[in-house]
Amino acid sequence: MSFSNCITDCSILNQSTCQPVSRRPLMMDQDMIYSNLWSDGCYNSTLFQATEGYKTYQKFSHLMAILMVVFGVLGLCGNTFSIAVLGRKEMRNCFNHIQIAINICDNLHLVFAIMDAVRNSFGDFYPSQLLHIFPFIHYPFYRISLCASIYLMMSVAIERYLAVCRPHHYREVQSDTSRSVIYILPSLVMAMAVNCSRFFETETARICLDFSKCGPCYDGAFWAYYVKPTKLRMDKEYIIYYQTWTWVISTGLIPFILLMFLNLRILLSLRKLRSRLSVKFADKNSGKEKMREKRMSQQSKDL
């Protein structure tokens, strides 16, 4: 393995841990900052890193990462418990199967969220081997799992709508044990379709570091791996039409409209049912009252 054009700057090496500093304050003049500001598009944070506020941001980022790990682990425990309860034989039905699928997708999303928090804020604890599969596993399935959970929530709303607003049809089909596949499989396919381009947004790159002259930490040069955005991810049209509009419409606007429509129909159906029951109850009470009056009048005549 040949090493060329290696970085030999000893200031980016932490002598106590023998690890390269992931983010160091960049000391440069203003002309250099502005000349390089847009070289990497929206991923370039050169200007921000050269300010004092960046240290505050790092502290806040570390705090958010710790909270993400703590609450993520709690969420994993809660979802796993729900899967165990809903997976019991006596609770197997279409509705609970969809709930189990939601919990599984949520667990996957939490795992990737915890890994992302560790990678961004505590890079030394993130195994470098995982960087090689980051563009194919971590990054795309982090988004796919979120999207699948959203579509499965829409499936739950549809199933609830059928149970409340179409009770006769629901009773006819609820005995079909494979009905849950009709909801789960399309949700997963749609999540994959919406996020298929995520597999081409990031790539693993490497850079040569040579700290052999910086102390006893290293004897020679070595490769350091990192993740960077691809040209597709940096394309302006892609950012506008996919990252912004397609994502907002497919995971926000359409689910919101569908959930609002179905829940309003459920609410109106329940109100109609309550009104019908109230009228029926009132008619029943009125009939009882008339019978009582008739009985009393008959008794009066007998007397």
C-alpha positions in Angstrom: 0.0 0.0 0.0 1.6 3.3 -1.1 1.2 6.5 0.8 1.4 9.8 -1.0 0.4 13.4 -0.2 0.0 12.6 3.5 -1.0 15.2 6.1 1.8 15.6 8.6 0.4 18.5 10.6 1.1 17.5 14.3 -1.4 20.1 15.6 -4.3 17.9 14.6 -3.0 15.0 16.7 -4.1 14.5 20.3 -0.9 13.5 22.1 -2.7 12.1 25.1 -5.0 9.7 23.2 -2.9 9.3 20.0 -6.0 10.0 18.0 -6.5 12.7 15.3 -8.7 15.5 16.4 -12.0 15.2 14.6 -12.8 18.9 14.6 -10.2 21.5 15.5 -10.7 25.3 15.6 -9.5 26.6 12.3 -7.2 29.7 12.7 -7.2 31.5 9.3 -7.7 35.0 8.0 -11.1 36.2 6.8 -10.1 36.2 3.1 -9.3 32.5 3.3 -12.5 31.8 5.1 -14.7 33.5 2.5 -12.7 32.1 -0.5 -13.4 28.5 0.7 -16.8 29.0 2.2 -18.9 27.6 -0.6 -16.4 25.0 -1.9 -18.4 22.1 -0.4 -21.8 23.6 -0.7 -24.1 23.4 2.3 -21.9 21.0 4.1 -19.1 23.5 4.5 -19.0 25.0 8.1 -15.7 26.7 7.8 -17.1 30.1 8.7 -18.9 28.7 11.8 -15.9 26.7 13.0 -13.8 29.9 13.1 -16.1 31.5 15.7 -16.3 31.2 19.5 -19.9 30.0 19.1 -18.7 26.7 17.7 -17.4 25.6 21.1 -20.9 26.2 22.5 -22.4 24.3 19.6 -20.1 21.4 20.3 -21.1 21.3 24.0 -24.8 21.4 23.0 -24.2 18.7 20.4 -22.6 16.4 23.0 -25.5 17.0 25.4 -28.0 16.2 22.7 -26.1 13.0 21.8 -26.1 11.8 25.4 -29.8 12.5 25.7 -30.4 10.7 22.4 -28.5 7.6 23.7 -30.3 7.6 27.1 -33.8 8.1 25.7 -33.1 5.9 22.7 -32.2 3.0 25.0 -35.4 3.6 27.0 -37.4 3.6 23.7 -35.8 0.3 22.6 -36.8 -1.3 25.9 -40.3 0.0 25.7 -40.8 -1.1 22.1 -39.3 -4.5 22.8 -41.7 -5.0 25.7 -44.6 -4.0 23.4 -43.5 -6.5 20.8 -43.4 -9.2 23.4 -47.0 -8.3 24.7 -48.6 -7.9 21.2 -46.9 -11.0 19.9 -48.7 -13.3 22.3 -51.0 -15.9 20.7 -54.2 -14.5 22.2 -53.4 -11.1 20.9 -52.7 -12.0 17.3 -54.8 -9.9 14.9 -54.2 -7.6 12.0 -54.2 -4.4 14.1 -51.6 -5.8 16.5 -49.4 -7.2 13.7 -49.2 -3.7 12.3 -48.3 -2.3 15.7 -45.5 -4.9 16.0 -44.2 -3.8 12.6 -44.2 -0.2 13.7 -42.3 -1.1 16.9 -39.7 -3.0 14.8 -39.2 0.0 12.5 -39.0 2.3 15.4 -36.4 0.1 17.0 -34.3 0.1 13.9 -34.6 3.9 13.7 -33.5 4.3 17.3 -30.5 2.1 16.8 -29.4 4.1 13.8 -30.1 7.4 15.6 -27.9 6.3 18.6 -25.2 5.3 16.2 -25.5 8.6 14.4 -25.2 10.5 17.7 -22.1 8.6 18.6 -20.5 9.1 15.2 -21.1 12.9 15.2 -20.3 13.7 18.8 -18.1 10.9 20.0 -16.3 9.7 16.9 -13.6 7.8 18.8 -16.2 5.3 20.0 -17.6 4.8 16.5 -15.9 1.7 15.0 -14.1 2.7 11.8 -15.2 -0.6 10.2 -18.8 0.7 10.2 -17.7 3.6 8.0 -17.3 1.2 5.1 -20.9 0.2 5.2 -22.3 3.6 6.3 -23.4 4.6 2.7 -25.3 1.3 2.2 -26.7 0.4 5.7 -26.6 3.2 8.3 -27.4 6.3 6.2 -30.2 4.9 3.9 -32.0 2.7 6.5 -31.9 5.4 9.1 -34.4 7.3 6.8 -36.2 4.2 5.4 -37.1 3.0 8.9 -38.6 6.5 9.7 -40.5 6.5 6.5 -41.8 3.0 7.0 -43.1 3.9 10.5 -45.0 6.9 9.1 -46.7 4.7 6.4 -47.5 2.0 8.9 -49.2 4.6 11.1 -51.3 5.5 8.1 -52.2 1.7 7.9 -53.3 1.8 11.5 -55.6 4.7 10.8 -57.1 2.9 7.8 -57.7 -0.2 9.9 -59.3 1.8 12.6 -61.5 3.6 10.1 -62.8 0.3 8.7 -63.5 -1.0 12.2 -65.6 2.1 13.1 -67.1 3.3 9.9 -67.4 0.0 8.0 -68.2 -2.5 10.8 -70.0 -5.0 8.6 -67.2 -5.2 6.1 -64.7 -5.3 8.9 -66.4 -8.3 10.6 -66.3 -10.2 7.3 -62.5 -9.7 6.6 -61.1 -9.6 10.2 -60.8 -13.4 10.3 -58.3 -13.4 7.4 -54.9 -13.8 9.2 -52.9 -12.5 6.2 -54.6 -9.1 6.1 -51.7 -7.5 7.9 -49.4 -8.3 4.9 -51.7 -6.1 2.8 -50.7 -3.1 5.0 -47.1 -4.0 6.0 -45.7 -5.0 2.6 -46.9 -1.8 0.7 -45.6 0.4 3.5 -42.1 -1.1 3.3 -42.1 -1.0 -0.5 -43.2 2.7 -0.5 -40.5 3.5 2.1 -37.8 1.9 0.0 -39.1 3.7 -3.2 -39.2 7.1 -1.6 -35.6 6.6 -0.2 -34.0 4.6 -3.0 -31.7 7.6 -3.9 -30.3 7.6 -0.3 -28.0 4.8 -1.3 -26.2 7.2 -3.6 -26.0 10.3 -1.3 -22.9 9.4 0.7 -19.6 7.6 0.1 -16.6 6.5 2.2 -13.4 8.3 1.4 -9.9 8.0 2.9 -7.1 10.4 3.6 -3.4 9.7 4.4 -2.0 10.8 7.8 1.6 10.6 8.8 2.4 11.4 12.4 5.7 9.5 12.6 7.5 12.8 13.4 5.0 13.9 16.0 6.0 11.7 18.9 5.8 8.1 19.9 2.2 7.5 18.9 2.8 6.4 15.3 5.7 4.8 13.5 4.5 5.5 9.9 1.7 6.7 7.7 -1.8 5.2 7.7 -5.2 5.7 6.1 -8.0 7.5 8.0 -11.6 6.9 6.7 -14.5 9.3 6.7 -17.9 9.8 5.1 -18.5 12.6 2.6 -21.5 13.6 0.5 -21.6 12.6 -3.2 -22.1 14.9 -6.1 -25.8 13.8 -6.2 -26.3 15.0 -2.6 -24.6 18.3 -3.4 -26.7 19.0 -6.5 -28.8 22.1 -6.1 -31.8 20.7 -8.0 -31.7 17.4 -6.1 -31.7 19.3 -2.7 -34.6 21.5 -3.7 -36.9 19.0 -5.5 -36.1 15.8 -3.6 -34.5 16.6 -0.2 -37.1 19.4 0.4 -40.3 19.0 -1.6 -40.5 15.2 -2.2 -39.6 14.4 1.4 -42.0 17.0 2.9 -44.9 15.9 0.6 -44.4 12.1 0.9 -43.6 12.0 4.7 -45.5 15.1 5.9 -48.2 16.5 3.8 -49.9 13.3 2.4 -49.8 11.4 5.8 -51.2 14.5 7.6 -54.1 14.9 5.1 -54.9 11.2 5.2 -54.8 11.0 9.0 -56.9 14.1 9.4 -59.5 12.9 6.9 -59.8 9.4 8.5 -59.9 10.7 12.0 -62.6 13.2 11.2 -64.7 10.5 9.5 -64.2 8.3 12.7 -65.2 11.3 14.9 -68.3 12.0 12.8 -69.3 8.3 12.8 -69.0 8.1 16.6 -71.1 11.2 17.0 -73.8 9.8 14.7 -73.8 6.6 16.7 -74.0 8.4 20.0 -76.9 10.6 18.7 -78.7 7.4 17.4 -78.3 5.7 20.7 -79.5 8.8 22.6 -82.7 9.0 20.4 -83.2 5.2 20.9 -82.8 5.5 24.6 -85.1 8.5 24.7 -87.8 6.6 22.8 -87.4 3.7 25.1 -87.8 5.8 28.1 -90.8 7.6 26.5 -92.4 4.2 25.8 -91.9 3.1 29.4 -93.4 6.4 30.7 -96.5 5.9 28.5 -96.9 2.3 29.8 -96.6 3.5 33.3 -99.2 6.2 32.8 -101.6 3.8 31.1 -101.2 1.3 33.9 -101.9 4.0 36.5 -104.9 5.2 34.7 -106.2 1.6 34.5 -105.7 1.2 38.2 -107.6 4.4 38.8 -110.6 3.1 36.8 -110.6 -0.1 38.7 -110.7 1.7 42.0 
